[in-house]
Amino acid sequence: MGASDLRLLVLICSWALMAGSSACQGPPGLSSVVASYKGGETWLRHYDWTYLRVELPPWFSSMAMTFSSDVGIDEEQLKLLPKSTLPLICFKEGSPPIPDISDSKILLNGSFGGAQNLSNVEQCIPFQKNLTAILTNEQISPGIWYIGFFNGLGPDRTQSKMISGGNTYVFSTSIIVEGCAASTFWGPYCNQTVNMISCSQSLTDKLSRSLLDLTVYKSSSLNHMVRTGAHRKAGYHLLLERYAIEEKQVVSNTSVLTTAENLITCNNPIESSCLYQEELKFYFLDILGIASQFKITITDFRLNQTSSMNNPSNSSRILLMCYVRFNAMPLRTLHDHSADISRAPLIVKSPKIGRWFIAIEAVKQTEVNGVIQETYSEAGLCFSFQWQVYECLGGKAGLNCTWETYVLQRVPKRSSGSLFESYYLPIVEYGSTEYSDFYLDHLLSNSSVEQYGWTYFFLDIPHGAAGANMHILLTSDTKVNYEIYSRFGGLPSADSWDYHANSTSNSSSSTFLSLNDLSGKRIEFYILYPREGTWCIGLKHPLDNNYKHQTAMSISLDACPGHCNQNGACRTLMDESGLTFYSYCTCDRDHGGFDCSNELVTRKGHMWQSIFLVASNAAAILPSFWALRQKAYAEWVLFSSSGISSGLYHACDVGSWCVLSFHVLQFLDFWLSFMAVVSTFIYMATIDEASKRAIHTSAFILTALLAVMHATWSANIFIVIAIGILGLLFGWGLEFSTACRPIYCPPRFDLNLPERWQNIKSWFWNLMKKLQKRYHWRFVLLGFVALALAATSWKMEAYQTYWIWHSIWHIAMYTSSFFFLCSTCVKRSNEQQEPEYQLTRQDSSSRA
């Protein structure tokens, strides 16, 4: 089943489950297969990588992944291998993993299944021949996950290279996703019951809690975004006046706005909520909009539904432990928040949008000799609790609903060749999208109570754009005294954020790229591969705004950070499932890293590499000169063209000068080099010109196909040598079959076997003598020595030492061709044949 079929099946089952269809349902408490994926073989050359996107439905129970590869590395070797040659499988939630720069945890022993919690953590494990990992809904959350396959890590991964050194691995992937038959069942085996609770809103005017329906208060204050041509300044002052009118209205209604909250209250009946020994009760609630906080409070709990437990003894008391976890089932040892709600409520500030699970258990706490011991309560305990979610109205946010919030709309970039490149602007009644930035001065929150205020901007990363990069830039005409906090799925705060930056410092996250300057007038950073979904950008700013200084902000979605720092080109590919685009930089020969900011080769080193790679082709003068001396004009043209094209190709390859396009020069270099090798072998056969032209024509076609299809393939050198040897053997066969045909194939069949055997032996020794006279064997030996040196340099080529060994390769190959050409005694053979012809003619005339 293909990746698109996987997504289609997940969507069909999701619709059928919500509609109550039995197509995807099974017996309660049992899991069933809801989706599967089986990919074909994928080849990974050294420093290659690819991604696979997997979507897990909300009702999934487990995911079984099977990876098969031809990697034959044991655990002891894995510990010794550097990361540059380590084949890895990485797993990350929400966005493609980048183990080169991120805080990845590499598990050399075990597998993904041994990890308790993979959410928000990038896990990697080395390739194995057969690897199976089973992840349950207690370890990972529903949603989008990415599997990354890497054959080596490091800044060299994005550096442009001519060769593909190192090992090449082949792998295949199989994934099976199982899910529960109904939403009331949960757990790895769908044997845990999730209890339903009833909810109600405290306001009669029930506004939508969807982010897309979030009401933006003071929408006219955004109209200062209208900036067109010569009327930009005039229009801006006009909007300032309108904003002042709106500001008066806001100040006059401050007391009303601070209390404008939408309170969602959820309760459970005490009769159906009873706990017994070592039992956990599970509940869930969906938070659909931006909430300031939610609170879980115990309203009543009773032992055996009769005796009250409001006043337990000091020596022994029962705790009602509450565990809360976002988007996954909480456990005693794995949760996001916990509290004893029998003593104080559990409060979670700025919760994320999505599904929250809670688990409640009763724990008996006893003091023995001054030591507190906790055991599970043996008696039944019934309880009721209240779950309250606080949401602000009127485009406000914060604990007191005093801060402004704005929804940003995505505007695609017109001149971009990427599908997802865009910038974000506040939603306005009218305005221009000509500019990608917007002024902040009249969007900021205002309060006379606190010293600092918060202003929030919400935006959505579209589906399939997790492989892009979020670019945030804040500029001012004076030193910036703002702080930027960003968070996925919820309101950021000074205590809870994913990324943070100001003019002097920033967060230490490895997927955060800061580009601040020293003047302090700008804050600029990239969030690499942000997750799909809702992001909130929180701006912390002082409240003494007098609008003397203008501050502009731009938020965009870019393909590559900083256009690869002008040291490379940006590329966009699709993952193996075909559902996500991801961008990356292809750096030049001197740079590497995710954004091509790592200088791998200095200018001096670049100069020496260029000299060696280009000048080493001067060795082609040796075989070219010898061919010209022997009047072998075809070979002379071939060797001369091969040396010149190789020098031009490497001059272009190192970034010096390109006389033609890179691909044309690459084809000429490899094709003529292949033909130079084949032509050397054919020259050694010394056959007639008609046969030589036929062999050359066949070799032209075969080597041209190799140069076009797989120019840098390592096996090409062996294929080319094999073609040359076949041409040599074919030429020998033509020559010796004609000369020795009467000996080996007499005109009449002779039954005298000893005489025939003697003729064969005589033919063989004559052949050996002819070969001995045909070649200068000392040159043949030197040719094989040079060829062995060329093979060694080819094998030793690596990314760091490529320029050294490839230069030696040039010299060794042309030198070996020179020695092989020198070993062929073409003129001597011709001179020996001519006297034999003259002798025969003289004998004929004497008989006459």
N, C-alpha and C positions, 0 to 999 in steps of 0.2 A: 504494500500500500504506500503510495507516495505521500509527500508532506502535505500537499494540498488536500488529499483525501483525508488525512488525519485531522486537519482543521475542520473540514466539512462534517466529518463524523461527530466531532466534539460539539459543533453547533447544532446538529440535528438532535443529538441526545439531550443537549441542554434544553432545546425547545420542547422535546417530547416529555422531559421530566417535569417542566413547569406546567405543561398542559395536562398532566396526569395520564399520559399515555403509558401503556404497558410495554412498549417496544423496547425501552431501555431499562425497564424495571425487573427486578427479580424478587425472590423471597426476602422478607425483612431480615436484616442482620447479616446478609451475605453480600459479598462484593462480586462484581462482574466486570468484564473487559469493556471499556468504553471507547478506547482508541488504541491504535498500534501503528508503528512506523518501522519499516525495514529499508535501510539504504544499501546501495550497491557499494562496490569497492571504491575507495578514494585514495589517491596517491598523494603523499606529502613529501616533497623534496626538503632538503635542509633549509631551515628558516621559513618554510611555508606554513600557512595556517588557514583554518576555515572555521565557520560557526554553524551551529544547528539550533534552531529555535523550537522550543517545546511549550505548548500551552496546556496547562492543567486546569480542568474545570473545577468549580467550587465544591463539587461533591466527590472529588477523587479520594481514594483511600491509599493507594500506593502506586509507585512507578518502578518498574523493573527495567534496567538498562543492561544490555550485553554488548561488549566491545570485543571484536576479534581483530588481531593484527599479526604481522610477521616479525614483531619485535622479539628478539631473543636475548634480553638483558636480565640477569638475575638481580636480587636485592643488594648483594655485595657490590656489584658493578655500578648500580644506581647511585650508591653513596659516594662513589669516586668520580662519577661523570660531572663535568661542569654544566651549568644551565644552558650554555650555548649549544650543547649536543644532546640535551635531555628531551625526549618526546613526552609530551604531557597532555592530559585531558583535564580541562578546567570547567567548573560548574559555578554559575552565578545567577542570582535572581534579578530579573528586570532589564538587564542590559548585557551586551557581550563582555566577557572577561578580557582584561589586559594584564596578564601576569608579569609582563616586563616591568611595569611601573607601579602596579598596585600592590597592596599588602596581601599577597596571595599566600595561603598556607599550603605548602607542598607536603602531602602525606606519602612518605617513602614506604611506610609499612601500612598495611590495611587497605581500606577503600573508603568511598564516600559513605557507605552504609555504617561505618564505625563512628561517624560524627553525629553528635546529638542534635546540633542545630546548624543548618547551612544557610539560614536566612541572614541577609546583609553581610555574609562572609564569603569570600571567594576561595573555593577549595580546589586544589589541583592534585592529581595523582599520576605517576608515570604510566606510560603505555605498558601493557602486558599482552602476552599471546591471547589469553582469554580472561576477560575481566567482567564480572557481574556485580552490579550494585542495585540494591533494593532500597528505595527511599519512601518513607511513609509520610502521612499528613501530620505526624507528630514531629518530623524533622524538617520538612519543607512546607511552604505555604502554597495554596492554589495561586494560579496566575501564570505569568510568562517567565520561563527559565531559558538560559542559554548555555549550550555546551560548546566549549572551544577546544579545538584540536591543534596543537602546536608541535612543530618539530624543531625545537631549539628556541631559546629566548635570548634577549639582549638587544642593545641598540643596533647591532649589525643586521637585525631582522628586516629592517626597512631600507637598508643601504642597497643601492643598485649594484649588481654584480653581473659579470659576463658568464661565469660558470656557476654550476650548482654542485658544490662540493659537499662532502658529508654523506650520510646514509639517507636513503629514500625508503619510506615505510608505506605499507598498504594496510588500511583498516576498513572495517565495516561496522555498522551500528544497527542495533535492533532495540526498540523501545515498546513496552506494553504498559498501558495506563489502565488501572482498575478503579472503579468507583462504587459508591454505595447506592442502593436502590432507591432510597428516600432521603430527604434532607434532615430527617429526625434521627438518622443513624450516622455514626461517625467512628473514627478510629481506624487503625491499620486493617482490621478485619471486619469493620462495620458492625461491631458488637457493642458499641457504646451509644447510649441514648442521649440525645440533646433535647432538653426540655424547652418548650415554648413558653414565652411570657407575653402578656398583653400590654400594649403601650397606648398612651393617649397624650394629646397636646393640651397645654394649659391655655392657649389662645383660641378664641373662637374664629378669628381670621387666620386660617391655616395656610401659610405661605409655603411654596415648594422649597424642599430642602436640597434640591439638586444644585450643583455648582453652576450649571449652565443657566439656571433661573435666578441666580443670585442678584438681588436688586442693588443697583449702584446708586447710592444717595448722592445728591448734588451732581447729577450728570452734566449739568450745564457748566460746571467748573472745569470740565475736561475740554471745553471748546477752545481753550487757548492753544490747542494743537493745530488750529487752522492757520497754516503759514504758507501763503502762496505769493510768489513774485514780489512786486513792489508794494503790495497791500499787506505784506506780512506784519510790519510794525503797527500800522494803523489798526488792523484787525485785532492785534494782540491787546492794544490798549482798550479797545471796545469790550473785549472779553473780560478784562480786569474789572471794568465797571460792573458787568453782570455778576462777576464772582463776588464782589463786595456786597451786592444785594443778597445773594444766597448766603453769604457768611453771616449777615445779620439775622437771617431766619434761623440759621443753625444755632447761633449763640442764644437766641431767645428760647429755644426749645431744648437746651442742653439737658435739663433734668428729665425730659421725656425720653430722649434718645438713650441715655445711660441705663434706663430700666427696660428698654425695648428688647426683651429676650423671648425666644421661643423655647419653652420648657417642655421637654418630652419625658414623661414619667412612665416607667415600666414596673410592673409588680408581678409577683408569683403567689399563688394561693398556698397558704401554710399547710392545708390538708394534704396536698400532693407532693410536698417537698420535705421528705424525711430522710435522714442519713443514718446509716448503720455502720458497723465496724469496717474500717478501711475502704469506705465507699466515697466516691466523688460524684457530685451532681454537676452537670454541665448545662450551660445556657449560652445563647449568643444574641447579639443585637447588631443591626446594620446601621452605621452612621453614614448618611448620604450627603450631608453638607458639612460646611466648616463649623466646628463646634469649639467653644472656648474651653469647656471641660465636661467631664461626666463624673458622677459620684454614685457610689454603691453604698447604701446604708441598710443595716439590719433593722427591721421594724419589730420583729418578734421571733423568739425561738424558745422552744419548750422541750423538756425531756419527757418522752413517752406521751406527749401531747397533754399532760396533766400538770406536772410540777413545774413551776416557773423557775427559770435559771437566771433571773435578773440579779440575784444576790448570791453568787456562789461563795463557798468558803475560801479562806485564804490559802489553806493547805492544798486544796484540790479545786481546780476550775476547768471549765471546758472552753476552748477557743474555737471560734468559727473562722477558719482560715479561708481567705478568698484569693484566688490566683487569676490574673488577667493576662491575656496574650492576644496580640493583634494577628488576625488572619490565620491562626493555627490553634490547635487544641493545647491548653496549658497543662502542665504537669507539675508535680511537687518540686521537681528539680529543674524545670525548664519553663519559665514564664517571664513576662515583661514587668509586671507589678504584682505585689502581694501585700496583704495586711490582715490583721485580726479585726474583722468588721464587728465583732461583739464588743469591742472597746471603742473603736473610732471608725468613721467611714473611710473607704478607699477612694481617693480623688486622683484622677488622671487629667492633667492639664494639656490642652491643645492636642486632643487625640487625632489620629489619622483617619482619613475617610476610608471606610471599608467595614469589614466584619470583625467584631470583637467577641472573643470567647471568654467565659469565666467558668471557673471550677470552684466549688465550695466543699469543704470537708470539716469534720469535727475532730478536734485533737484534745485529748485530756492531758492537762498539765499538772504535775504533782511535784511537791517539794519534799525531798527525802534527804535529811541531814544537811540541809542548806544547799542541796543540788537540785536544780530543776530538771525533771525528766518528762518527756513527752511520749504519750502512747495514744493509740486510737481508742476512741470512746466505744465501750461495749454496748451501751444503751442506745436506743433509737432517739434521734434528735430531729425535731421538726422546726422549720424556720420559714420566715418570709422576709424578703428584702425588697428594696426599692432602688431602681436604676434610673437616675435622672441625667439627661443630656441637655446642656445649656447651649443654645444657638443665638447669635446676635442677629438682629434685623436691621433693615435700612442701610445695607452696605457697610456695616460696622463690624469690628472684631475686637478681641482682647477680653480680659476678665471682666472689665466694666463696660464693654461695648463702646469704647470711646475712640477707637482708632479707625481710620479710613481704610477701605478695601476697594480694589479696582480689578476688573476682569480684563485681561489683555486678549485681543484678537490677533490671529496669525495672518500675516500678509506675505504671500510667496514673493521671492525675489525674481524680478523679471529677467535680469541678465544672467541668472544662474543656470548652469547645465545640470544641477542636481535636483532631484525631485522634491526633497524635503527642505532645502535651504529657504529660510524665511526670516522675517523679523516680526516683533510683537509691538502693538500699539494699544493704548486704552480704548475701550469701546466708547464711541461718541455719537451724538445725534447727527453731526455733519463734521466733515474735516477732510484733510488731504493725506494720502498715503505716500506723498512724494518724498518725505523725509523718514528715515528709519529710527530717529531718536525723538524723545519728547521731553519737555521741560518739567521739572519736579516742583518748582517753587510754590505753585498754587494747587498742587495735588496733595501736599503733605498734611498730616493731621495737626490739629491745633488744640492745645489745652493749657489752662492757666495754673494747673495744679502741679504737674510733674515737670522735671527738668528735661527729660528726653521723651520723645514720642515715637510711635511706630506707624508706618504706612505699609500696607500689604498689597502685592500684585500677584494675581493668580493667572497661570497660563497652562496650556495643555500641550504636551509632546505628542504628536499624532501617532497613530498606529503604524508600526513598521519603521519608525525613525529613531529607534534606540541607538543606532550606530552613527548618529550625528553628534555634534558638540554644541553645548549651550554657551553662548558668548555674552557676557554681561560687562558693560562699560558705563562708568559714571565719571563725568568730567565737569569741572567748574573753573571759573576764572579766578578762584582763590583756593587756598588749601582746603581740601575736603575733610570735613569733620563728621562724615557719615560712616555708618557700618552697615554692611550688607550680610544678611543671613538668608540662607535658602534651605528649604526642606521639602521632601517629597510627601505629598498626601496630607499635609497638615500645616498649621501655623507654626512658623519658627519663633523661637524666643532666645533670650540670652543663655538659657539652660538647655534648650532642646533644638538642635539644628544639625543639618547634614554638612553644610559648607558655610564658611564664614570668611569675610575679608574686610579690611579697612585700608587706609592709606599707608599704614606702616607694617601690618602683619596680616597673616591669613591662616586658614586651617591647614593642618599637616596632612590632609588626605592625599594619597598618591594619585588619585584621579582628578585632582584639582590643579590647574595650571595657572599660576599668577603671573601677570605682566605689568605690575605697577612700576611707575617711574619714580625717580628720586625727588621730583618737585612736590609731590604730595597733592597735586591737583587732579589726579585721576585714580580711579580704582578699576582695574581691568583683570578679568580672569575667565577661564574656561572650565566648565564642568564636562569632563570627558565621558562620552557615551551615557548620557542621562537616561533614566528609566522612562518608559512610556507612561503617560498619565498626567495627573494634576501636580504641578509644582507651585509652591508659594515662595515669593521673594519678599522678605521682610526688610524694610529700610528703617534703621534706628537713627534718629536725627535730633538735633537740639530744637527746642521750641521757640527760641528767640529769633524767628525768621523775620527779617525786615525787608526781604526781597531786593536788597542792594546787589546781591550776587546771583547770577543765573547758574543753575545746575541742570545739566541734561543727562538723560539716561537712555541707553539703548540695550535691548535684549533681543538676541537673534539666535537662530539655529544654523550653524555653519557646518560645512562638510569636513574641513580640516582646520585645525587651529592655526591662526596666523598665516594662512596660505602656505603652510609648510616652511615658514620663515624664508621664503624665496630660495630655498635650498633643495627643492624637489617639486614633484607634481602630485596633485590630489587625485586619488582614484576612488571609485565607488563600485562595490560588488554586492551581490545578493548571497544570503546565507543558503545552506543546503536545502532548507525547507521552502525557499522562495517567498518568504513572508516578511523579511526584514532586509533593508539596505544598510550596509555599513561602509564607512569611508576610512581611508588610511592614506598615509603619505608614502610615496615612492621617492626616496631621497637620491641625491646624486652620489658620485663615487667618494666624496669626501665627508659626507654627513650621514647621520643615522638618528635613531630615536623615534618616538611617536610623532613628534612635530619637526623632525630634521634639525633639531637644535644642538645635537651632539656632534662636535667636530671629531671625526675619527681619523682623518688624515690632515696633517698640517700643510701649509703652502709649500714649504721646502720639501716635505715628503711627496707631495703631489708632483712637484717638478721632477724629482728624481724618478718617480714611477713612470711619468710620461716619457722621460728620456730613455729609460731602459726598455719599455714596451715598444716604442717606436724604433729606436736605433737597433734593437736586436734583430729586426727584420733585414738589416743589411747583410746578414749571413746568406740571404738568397742570391747574392752576387756569385758565390762559389759555384753552385750547380748551373746558374744561368751562364756564367763565363765558359764553363766546360762544354755545355750544350752548344754554344755559339762556335766554339773552337772545332767541335766535331761536325759542324754544319747541320746539327739537329735543330732546325729553326722552330719547329712546333714546341719542343721542350724548352727552348730558349724563351719564347714568348710566354709560355705557361709559368715558368719559374719567376721571370721578371714581373709578370702581372700579379702573381701570388704575393711576392714580397712587397710590391707597391700597395696593393689593396689591403694587406694586413697592417702596414704602417699607417695608412689613412684611416682604417677602422679603429685602431687603438688611439690615434690622435683624437678622433671623435668620441671614443668611448670614455676617455679620461676628461673630456670636457674642454679640450684645447681648440679644435677646429674641425668642422664637418664640411667636407667638399660636396657630399651628397647626404641624403637622409640616412639616419642610423641603420634602419632595417636593410636598405640597399647595400650599405657598406658591410654590414654583418653577413649578408648573403654572399657577397663577392669574396670576402675573406675566407669563409668556411668552404665555399664551393671550390675556389681555386686551390686552397690548401689540400682539400680532398683529392683533387685532380692531380696535383703535384706528386702526391704519394703514389697514386695509381700509375701515373705516367712513368715514374721511376722504374717500377716493376716491368711495365710493358717495354720500356727501352732495353732492359736487360735481356729480352727474348730475341732480339735481332731478327725479327721476321720481316717479310716483305711489306712494303708500304700499304698495299691494299688490305692485308689482314690487320695491320696496325690501325688503319683508319676505322675499320669495323669495330675493333675492341675499344678504341677511344670513344667512338660514338655511343656505345653501350654504357661505358663508364660515365660519360657526360650526363646521361639521363639519370642513372642511379644516384650519383653524387649530388646532382641538382635536387632530387627528391629529398635526400637526407638533409641538405642545407636549408630547404624550405620548411620541412616538417619539424625536425628536431635538431636544430643547428648545434645547440650546446649540450646535447645528450652525451654522456660519458662513453656509452657503448659505440659511438660513431667511429672512434679511432680504430677499434677492432674490426668493425664492418668494412671500413675503407682498406685496411691492410689485407683483409680477406679478399676483397675485390681485386686488389693489386696482385696478390698471390695467384688467384684464379686466372687472371690475365696472363701472368708469367707462365703458369703451367699450360695454359691453352696455347700460348705461342711456342713453347717447347714441343708440345704435342704435334703442332702443325709442322714444325721444322724437322723433328726427328722421325716422324712417321713417313715423311716424304723421302728422307735420306736413307732410312734403314728398312724400307718396305720389302725389298727383295730378300733380305735376310730373314726377317720375321715371318713374312707371308710369301713363300716361294710360289712360282706359277703352277706347279703341280704338287699334289699331295704326296709327301714322302713318308713311308711307314717305318723308315729307319730312325727309331727314337734316339739312340745314342748320337747319331749325326745331327739330328735336330737340336738336341740339348747342347751339343758343342757349338752349333751356330748361335744359339741364344746366349751362351756364355761369351762367345766372341763379340756379339752385338753389345752386350752389357759393358764389356771392358772397353770397347771402342767408344761407347757413350761416355764412360768415365774419363777417358783420355781427352775426348772432345770438350767435356765440361772443364777439365783441368786447363786445357789450352784456351778455352773461351774466356775465362775470367782470371783476373789477378786476385788471388784469394786473400792476400794480405789486406787489400782494400775492402774485400767482402767482410773480413773480420772486423776492420775498423768501422765499417758501416753498421754492423750489428751492435758494436759497442756504443756508437752514437745513438742508435735506435733504442738500446736499453736505457741510456741516459734520458732520452726523451720520454720513454714510458715511466721512468722513475719520477721525473719532474711533473708529469701529468698526474701521477698518483699523489704526489706531495702537495699539489695545489690546494690552498685553503684561502679563506677570505683575507686574512691578515697578510699572508705571504704570497698571495697570488701573483703580484707583479714580479717577484724574483723568479719563481719557478716557471712562470709562463714565458719570461724572457729567455730562460735556459731552454725551454721547450722550442722556441723559435730557432735558436742557434743549433740545438741538437738535431732537429728534424732536417733543416737545410744542409747541415754538415753530413748527416747520414745519406741524404740523397746525392750529395757530391761524391762521397766515397763509393756508393753503388754505381754511379755513372762512370767513375774512373776505373772500376773493376771490370768493365765490359770491353773486350778486345774486338771491336767491330772491324777496324781496318785490317788487323792481322788475319782475320777470317776471310776477308775478301781477297787478300793477297794470296792466301793458300789455295783458294778455289780457282783463281785465274791460271796458275801454272798447270794444274791438273787438266784444265780444258785445253790448253795449248799442246800438252803432250799427246792427248787423244787425237787432236787434229793432225799432228805430225805422223803418228803411227798409221793413220788412214792413208795419207798421201804416199808413204813409203810402200805400202802394199799395192797401191795402184801402179 
